[in-house]
Amino acid sequence: MKGFGKFLRGAGLVLLLAAALAVWIVLPWWALLAVAAAIALWMLGTRSGRQAASVTGVGIGTLSQRLGASSVVVIGIAGVVGVLVALLAMAEGYRHTVSSSGDEETAIVLRGGSSAELMSVLGRDAITTIERAPEIARDADGRPLASPELVVAANLPLRGGGADEDGSVQLRGVGDMAWAVRPNVTVVEGRRFEAGKRELVVGKGARRQFTGLEPGAEVRLGTQPWTVVGVFESGDSMESEMWADAGIVATTYRRGSSRASVFARLADASSFKAFKATLAADPRLQVEARTTLEYFQAQSESVSKLLRIIGIVVGSIMAIGAVFGALNTMFASVASRAREIATLRAIGFRGMPVVVAVMLETMLLALLGGALGGLLAWLVFNGYTASTLAGGMSQLTFEFKVSPGLLWEGLKWALAIGFVGGLFPAVRAATMPVTDALRAA
């Protein structure tokens, strides 16, 4: 029966742990602060709470005597949080860069069934029909703010790579109307390309990623030399592209008069449904229209989700190691303080204050480790520039984004590790028979 009782107690502890972690994951920050405030009030206003505060104070006061063992917990958790936040910051930076490329007042039209521009082909007749849609805004001369565009993949040598190490960059063929449809795109060095010439304007991200894209430089695309005449910035994924005259791009890559997409600036955001209905009602068209906000969010969803999953898997594996480190440290701490804890229980301290005291000590170490890991991730990775394949064909340059939300998520992981690592030693300290503890000491 005694063994069965221990089994039930262990099973109950595991269930308590699982329930606590589940609640911890879903609770918002303000609810967690409310829980912390409730614990603080309990420690101030009740006899058991004051006992817990007293034992906690003694334990924290002796941390300097256990500096080496305590550092194992802090450094281990800091490593987990730092790696986790860095990987999640990569996913967040990618998602932010791609999804910020669109808005609700601009629509993109692709061939029906196409999920990306590379898979879409629009003929000249379809483009003309799309441009005549009444929901598209007009400029001062009455021309529709619609930009038929062509997208192809070009290979260029990567910056910092070997002589034969090339990467894929997205070359976008556009006309004059592309600048009006995207007012956020501005040339910061050099000038715009001239129609009918093999000239390129490159994004800041593309210039950072590839060699030979300085204004005045000459690069070879396809079988022809092209001259870089300017650099543009846009604050979104367009900065990873190169722009050139659509007609020249189509001739070089043998695309004829077809285009991949039409970007259209609508009269206002509320016009999109009417615009989509207009295109759907025309039997000559087999196209699909979406807002650019919706389109680019869909483009970023799969990659950002994959990067986030990788971050969580790697963080989980490291967290397991950190939990075992915390368990080892706290079991050793409880063993070294066995006489102290037994004496406290002998003079009337209950088991709950002992459990809370050991837990709070572990959580404090976890909090320090989480804060250290988050700080290191922010200092090292926030704004760090990286690149990855986007849409399966081209390099997308983006910046890691260590947001307050990710730092908070890292702290939650740290405290969860501390909770798991401190719970079992705390229960052992509270349930060990007093006579056995005094004899072991």
N, C-alpha and C positions, 0 to 999 in steps of 0.2 A: 504493500500500500504506500509505503514511503516513496518508493521509486515512481509509482504511478502519480503521486502528488507532485513530484518534481517535474514529471513529463507534462502534466497539466499546467503547471506554473510556467514552464518554458514555452509551451504552445500559446498560452495567453500572452506572454511577453512578445512573441513573434507577431501575433495578431495585433497587439497594441502598436508595435513598431510599424506594421504595414498601414494601419489606419492613420497613424500620426503622419507618416510620409505622404499618404494620399491627400490628407487635409492640408498639409504644408504646401503641396504643389499647387493646389487650386485656390488657396486663400490669397486675396490681394494684399498689397503692402499695408494698407490701413487696418485691415483685420489682424494682421500679424503684429502690428504695433499695439493694437488693443489687447491682444493676448499678453504681450510683454508688460503692458501697463497693469493688467489684472494680476500677473505674477508679482509685480513690484508692490501692489497694494496688499496682496496676501502676505508678503514678507514683512510689511510694515505693521499690519493690523491684526495678525494672529500670532498665537504662541508658537505654533509649528513653523510659521513663516519666519519669525524672529530667530528661532533655532536654526533654520536653514541659512539665514543670512549670516549668523555667527559662524557656522561651520564653513560656509563659502569664504568668508573673510580669512579664516585660518588657512584654508587651502590655497587661496590666491597669494597670501602672504608668504607661503613657502615655495612659490614657483621659482624664485631665484635660486633656491637650493636644488631644484630639479631642472635647471636651465637646459641641459643637453637633451633630456627626454622630452621636455616641452617643445623644444625647437624642432624635433622630429615631426610632431603634429602640425605645427605652424607651417613649416617649409613644405611638408607633403601636401597639405591642403592648398597652400599658395600655388604649388605647381599645377594641381588639378584645375583650380579656378583660372589661372593664367592661360593655360592651354584651351580650356573650354571657352572662355570669353574671346580669345583670339580667333578660334575657329568660327564661333557664332558671329563675330564681327565681320569675318569674311563673307558669310552668307548675308548678313544685313547690309554690308556695303554693296554687294552685287545686286541685291533686290532693290535697294534705294536708287542705285545708278540707272538700272533699266526701267523701273517703274516711274521714275521722275521724268522719263523721256516723253511722256504724253500728257494730254489734258482732255477735258470733256468738250472743248470747242473745236477740236480738230479730229477729223475722221480719216481712216485709212480704208481704202477699197482694194480688195484682192479678188482674184478669181475664186469662184465658189469651190469650197472644199480645201482651200489652201490654208495651212496653219502659219505660214511664214512667207516673207517676200521671195525668198529663194525658190519656193515651190510655185510661185504665181506667174502667170503670163497673161497680159491684157493686150488685145489688139487695138489698132488705131481707132476703129469705129467705136469700140466700147469706151475708150478714153474720151472721145469727143462727146458721147452721150452722157457720160458721168459729169463732165465739165458743165453741161447745160442744166444740171439740176438746180431748181430755183432756190434751194436752201443754202447754197454755197454763197459766201460773202463775196462782194466785188470791191475792187480797188477804185481809186479816184477816176480812172479811165473806163470803168465799167467792165473790166476783165475779171473773170472768176478767179478767186484765190485757190487755185487747184494746181498741184504739181505732179505731173506724171514722172515717175522715177524708175530707174533701172539699177539693180543691185547685182554685183558679181564679186567673186572672191579672187583676190590677187595675192601672190606670194612675194614677200620681201624678207631680207635678212634681219633677224632679231638683234636688238641691241644687246651687246654683251655675249652673244652666242658665237659659235664657230663660223668659219667661212661658208660652210655648207648647211648651216642651221637656219632654215627659213620658217617663217610663221605666216599665217593667213590673215589678211586685212580686208575689210569690207570696202569695196570701191562703189560709190554711189553716183550714178549719172543723173544730173539734175539740170533744170533750166533756171532762168532768172526768177521764176515765181517761187522757187524753193525758199529763197531768203524771206519773201513776204509771208509765206505760210509759217515759217519758223522765225519769229522776230528775236528769239533768244540766241540765235546763232550769230556771232559777231566775229569779224576778222580782227585779230589782235597783232598780227605781224604780216607785212607784205600787203597783198591785194587779192581781190577775187579773180578767179580764172576768166578768161575771155572766151566767148562762144566761138566754136569752130577751131580751137587750138588745143593741142595736147598739153594742157596745163592742169595742175592739181592744187587744191587747197586742202591741207591736212589738219585733222583734229589734234589738239594738244596731247591727248592720250595716245594717239597713233605715233606721234613724233617721239614720245617717251619710250614706246615699245619697239620701234623699228629704227634702223640706221638709215642715213641718207635722206632724211625728210626735212632738212633745213631749207628755208627759202633760198632759191637760186640753184639748188642741187638738181641733178638729173637722175631719174630712176628708169628702169625698164619694166614695163608692164605689157604682158603679152609678148609681142615681137617688136614693140615700138618704144622709143625713148619719150619720157614725159618730164616736164619741168615743174618743180614745186615753186609756186609763186606766192603762197600765203599760208598762214596758220589761223585756225579759228577755234573758238571755245563756245560751249553751249551749256555746260553744267550737267550734262546727261550722257547717255550712251553714244550719242552722235560724235562725241569727241574721239571715239576709237575708229572713226571712219576717215576715208579720203573722198573728196568731192571733185567731180569733173563734169565737163559738158556731156549731157546725155547722148547727143548724137554721135560724138566722137567715141564714147564708151561703147555704144551699140555697134558702131562700125568695127572697132578693134576686136570685140568679142563676138561679132557676127550675130547680133540679136535683131537685126532689121529695124522695123518701126515699132516693135512690141516694147512694152514696159512691164515692170513687175507689179507696180502699185500706183495708186493715185492718193496723194495726201491733199485733203481739202479743208480749208478753214471755213467753218460754218458761221451763219449770221449770229448765232448764240448757241449755248449748250442745249437749250430746249428744242432746237431744230433737228437734233440728230434722229429722233424717231421718224419725223416726217421725211428726212433725207433717206433713211433706210427704206421706208415704205415706197418712196419714189423710184428707187432703184429696183426694188422687188417687183413693182408693178409693170416694169418695162420687159416685155418678152424677149427682147434682143439681148438682154444682159443675163449672164450667169455669174453673178458676183456676190461677194459678202462684204458688208460694211461694219466696221466697229470703231468706237472712239479710240484714239491713240492711247488713252489712259488704260482702257481695257486690254488693248492689244499688247502693250509692253508689259503690263502686269502678268498676263498669261505667258509671255515669253520668259519672264524671270522666275515664274513659280517653280518649275521643275528643278532648275539648277540650284536655286536658293534652298529649296526643300532638301535636296541631296546634300548640300554643304552643311545644312543644319543637322541632318541625321548623322553625318560623319562626325560632327563636333560632339554630339550627344553620346555616340558610341565610344569615341576615344575618351571623352570625359568620364563615362561610366567605368571603363576599364581602369583608368587611373584612380577613380574614386574608390574602387574596391581595394586597391593597394593602400590608399590613404586611410580607409576604415580599419584595416588590419593594423596599420601603424598606430592609429589612435587607440584601438583596443589594447594593444601591447603596452603602450605608454600608460594608459589609465589603470589597467590591471596591476602594473608594477607600482603605480602611485598608491592604489588602494592597499596593496600588500605592504608597502613601506609605512603606511599610516594605520595599519591594522590595530595596534594598541591604542592609538589616539581615538579611532572611531569606536572601538569597543568600550573605552572609558566613557565616551560621550553617551553611548547607549546605556551603559550601566548606571549613570547618574540621572537618567530620565529622558534623554533625547530619543525621539521616536525614529522609526525607519524612514518615513517620508522626508524629513529634513535632510537626512544623510543622502538619500537618492537625489534630491534636488540640488544639494551642494556639489556632489560629484558631477552631475549633469551640467550645472552652470559653469563649473571650472572648465569642462571640456568644450562647452559652447563658446566660452570666452577665447580659448585658444583657436577654435575654428573660426571665430569672427576675425581675429587678428590675421589668420592665414588667408581668409577670403578677401579681406581688405588689401592685404599685401599683393595677392595675386591679381586682383582687379586693377590696382594701381600700376603694377608692372605692365599688364596688358594694355592699359590706356597709354602709358608713356612710350611703349615700344611700337604698338600696332595702330593706334588711332591715326588715321590719315596715311597709313602705309599703302603704297601703290602696288597693285598686283594685276595680273591678267589671267584670263581663262578663256576657253572656247565658248562662244555664244552662238546659239542657233545651229550648233554642230559644224560651223565652218570658219568662223573668223575669231580673231583675238579681241576680247573686250577688256579694256583697261578700266579699273575701278579702284576705289580707296576703301580700306577697312574702316568700319564705322563702329567704334566702341561707344554705344549709347548708354544713358543712365539706366534704361531698361535692362540691358545686358549685364551691367555691373550689379544691379539688384538680383538678377537671375544667378549670377556667380555667387553672391552672398548667400542666397537661398541654398545653393548646392553645398557651400561650405558648412552652413549650419546643419544641414541634413546629415552630412558626414560626421560632424561633431555629435549630433544626437545619437546616431547609430553607434559610434565609437564609445560613447559614454554611458549608454543605457545599461548594458550588461555588467560592466564593472560597478556601476552605481547600485544595481540590484544585488550584486554579490556583497558589496559593502554593507548593505542594509539588512541582509538576511543571514549573514554569517553568524553562527552562535557566538555569544560574547566570550564564553570560556575557551572556545577553540581559537578565537582571534587573539586573546591574551596569551595563550599557550604558544601560538605560532610566532608571536612577536618576541 
